[in-house]
Amino acid sequence: DMGAYEYMNGDDTGGEKNTIFYVNLMSSAETPDGLTWGTAFPTIQQAVARATGYGTEIWVAEGTYTATTGTEVVLLKQGARLFGGFAGTETTREDRNWDRHPTIIDGQQERRCLTAESGFPVDGFILQNGHAEKGGGIAYGAAQHCIFRNNSVSGQGGGMYFGTAVDCTFFGNSASEGGAVYEGISFRCAFAENTAVTGGAIWGNDAFDSSFVGNRASYDGGAIYMGD
């Protein structure tokens, strides 16, 4: 279900390749190695540290994942692909259900939820309460089947900064420019109740087959502002 994000040029160097690492907030493993659900890492970043080669997947079980230090909850390195919506027992990615098993990355209004490199995808997550100068939910990533809610920034892209969104929902995000998204591209997304000075939902972003309800801008472009 990765769609257009199956391969990125230059993703085939470095790290452990073609591996699945497992993350479960409730993991009680004494020596977690992330290689099974039973020995899952308790934090996403622990798995990311191992998953740096192209083709590596990180499967994350339901729960709310936070951090107490740093500028983001998760720094997704090159090559890793992040999937949420698992109960913590699945053997195939198709068995997950992100509606039934919400997997949340929460910035707690202290830090960005996630920073990505080279547009590597994040699929099946709720990214909420992120706070940064740019990209409160995600900066530079590609998101699919995600919900961005209540993220805020002082600058650009309350929900997403320079990214690609597919089948995502953006609700209640705020920024100076681009309450939900700043630059990038969106397919089949829903934008509701996002706010900004310019571009209540989107600033300079191409949006296809998307819906806009109740987005507001105090200066220009309640839904979309295409820039100067």
Disulfide bonds with the S-S distance in Angstrom:
none
